[in-house]
Amino acid sequence: MVIKKATVGFLVVTFLIFSMFSHTEAATDNPLKIRASALMGFDDNVNLNSTRKSDLFGQETISLNYQKRPTQSFKYRLSSNLINVNYFEVTDQNIFLPSVGAGLDIVVFPKTVLETDYNFSYIDFPNDISVSSFNHDGRIGLKRVLTKDLILRVGFDASSREFEDRKLTQANGFLSTSTERNDRCYAVDSDLSIYASNNTLLKLGFIYDWNDSNDLFHDYYDYEDFKFFTGVSVEWSPKISAFAKFSYERRDYHSRPLLDFVGVFENDDIYSASGGLFYKFTPNISLSGITNYRQKNSNEPSQKYSGLIFTLGFTYSF
């Protein structure tokens, strides 16, 4: 695929540029961080539906993050990431996801930082192009250091998803012959980081968002959503660390009717829980095991599901 080759080439160029940046710094203060991982996983509900098709998958990732603080009140950030997921049997769910991002942090008041971020990504489903899309995401927010143990962040996020080859459904239920579907999503977010000890971080957060799609049939993809999440990460020793996270999400569709009750609109309750354990063999090589569980309860029976994903693999960072 031409797009895939172009994105790989772009990431290679990005890597070379970041490498040149890093070579200008002293070895003890290298602003370029690189992580690469190779994982194997098991997904017991790949399609997230009642058929519960399970499958094994392989996942490779590489991320490059560069940050520089020219002055005490200004920092810029650059990033480039690549994720590749291949299922053994359910190949329609294979994903190739390259992304690039940039951000600026500016101290506007003592202990208060203005954060700005932009990210572009291409989500490529090689075997199901109808869900492949180009994605833009921008965020602006404030980070406030309340005390040495408390950090508060609030922000506003706007994103768009432009489908590569998926026509919108018109109000009459027929597909458009020319217009691709695209979604706009807006969100208000906040989170509080609590450093309970030198090796324990707690986080509480809330997100409210609304999705506005140009798909016209029953405004099928228009909804409002709020999400609460909490998590903890612990570093038990220089070699062993772990995390756990839980979230609850409520989603109300504006006018998506139930299959058997046209006058009633769909609403969903989505729960997710995840946890991971990491062991460092060396400062650069670590073994990780991560489990993620998600469950969706809905007043539309066909939309109910639950699923468990487990991954195990190695990460190399330098």
C-alpha positions, -999 to 999 in steps of 0.1 A, spaced: 0 0 0 14 34 -10 2 52 21 18 26 44 52 30 25 49 67 28 43 67 65 72 43 71 94 65 51 83 96 70 90 79 104 125 69 92 131 106 83 117 117 116 140 92 134 171 106 116 161 142 124 156 133 161 189 114 161 207 145 148 191 166 176 202 141 202 238 141 190 241 178 198 235 171 234 259 157 261 255 120 266 243 126 302 215 148 291 201 133 260 167 148 252 158 120 228 141 89 243 135 58 221 114 28 231 108 -3 210 87 -33 221 77 -67 207 46 -84 224 24 -114 220 -12 -113 231 -45 -131 234 -78 -114 228 -109 -134 238 -134 -111 219 -116 -96 189 -148 -81 173 -163 -69 206 -197 -87 200 -217 -116 211 -199 -141 188 -168 -139 212 -143 -148 185 -109 -152 202 -74 -150 186 -37 -146 192 -19 -115 179 15 -100 177 23 -63 184 53 -42 176 58 -6 187 84 20 184 82 55 199 105 85 197 101 114 221 122 145 220 119 174 245 140 205 251 138 233 276 156 264 260 146 285 291 131 278 325 97 290 313 95 273 279 97 237 267 89 221 234 81 184 226 82 163 195 71 127 191 67 100 165 51 66 171 44 35 152 21 6 162 16 -26 142 -9 -53 153 -14 -86 134 -40 -112 144 -34 -148 135 -70 -155 121 -92 -124 125 -71 -104 101 -98 -77 95 -87 -63 129 -51 -59 119 -39 -23 125 -10 -2 113 -9 31 131 18 57 126 15 91 143 35 123 149 30 150 174 43 183 187 37 203 219 47 235 238 47 241 275 49 277 287 50 289 323 24 317 324 23 321 362 44 307 390 36 270 393 12 272 363 20 259 329 1 264 296 1 231 276 -6 229 239 -5 197 218 -12 186 183 -12 150 170 -17 136 135 -23 98 130 -34 75 102 -53 44 114 -48 18 87 -69 -14 87 -51 -31 57 -79 -57 53 -109 -34 59 -102 0 44 -138 11 52 -127 19 88 -93 34 79 -91 71 87 -69 102 91 -70 118 125 -62 152 138 -62 161 175 -54 193 193 -55 202 230 -49 233 251 -49 232 289 -34 244 321 -13 224 346 -11 238 382 13 226 409 -9 229 440 16 214 464 47 193 460 24 162 461 -6 175 441 -8 185 404 -40 195 387 -46 196 350 -76 209 330 -80 213 293 -101 214 261 -96 189 232 -108 190 196 -103 161 172 -115 150 138 -116 116 121 -118 116 83 -126 82 69 -105 72 38 -131 52 20 -164 51 39 -194 71 25 -218 87 49 -254 75 52 -279 101 41 -311 109 60 -331 86 37 -309 57 47 -290 55 14 -252 58 11 -239 90 -4 -222 85 -38 -195 112 -31 -192 123 5 -170 105 30 -180 102 66 -161 123 91 -166 128 128 -158 158 150 -152 152 188 -148 179 215 -138 172 251 -132 189 284 -108 170 306 -93 172 341 -72 151 363 -55 152 397 -21 135 403 -14 126 439 21 116 449 13 94 479 50 86 484 82 87 466 73 55 447 35 57 445 14 79 422 -24 81 423 -45 97 396 -82 107 395 -98 121 364 -130 132 346 -137 137 308 -168 150 292 -170 148 254 -195 150 226 -192 135 191 -207 152 160 -207 131 128 -218 142 93 -236 108 90 -273 118 88 -293 86 92 -307 89 127 -276 109 136 -263 75 143 -228 85 156 -238 116 175 -236 112 213 -226 128 246 -203 110 270 -188 114 304 -160 93 319 -145 89 353 -112 71 358 -88 64 386 -54 47 387 -23 39 407 13 32 397 39 18 421 76 13 418 83 -14 444 120 -16 436 145 -4 409 136 -35 390 98 -41 396 69 -17 390 32 -20 384 0 -1 376 -37 -6 379 -65 15 363 -103 15 364 -128 37 344 -165 41 340 -181 57 309 -217 67 303 -227 73 266 -260 87 255 -268 87 218 -288 117 205 -312 98 183 -300 62 177 -332 41 180 -332 7 195 -338 -21 170 -371 -32 187 -382 2 201 -380 30 176 -390 56 201 -362 47 226 -326 58 220 -295 38 229 -275 45 260 -244 25 272 -225 19 303 -189 10 296 -165 -4 323 -128 -11 319 -100 -23 342 -64 -28 334 -32 -38 352 4 -44 344 36 -57 359 71 -47 347 104 -63 354 137 -46 344 165 -71 335 188 -41 327 183 -4 327 173 -7 290 155 -41 288 123 -49 306 96 -76 305 59 -66 308 27 -84 313 -5 -64 309 -42 -74 313 -72 -53 301 -108 -61 307 -137 -41 291 -175 -46 294 -203 -27 277 -238 -28 291 -265 -13 268 -302 -10 265 -297 -23 230 -290 -60 234 -270 -63 202 -245 -38 216 -236 -57 248 -202 -73 251 -173 -81 273 -137 -89 265 -103 -97 280 -69 -89 264 -35 -101 277 -1 -92 264 34 -103 273 66 -91 258 99 -72 259 106 -35 257 139 -19 249 145 18 257 175 40 252 
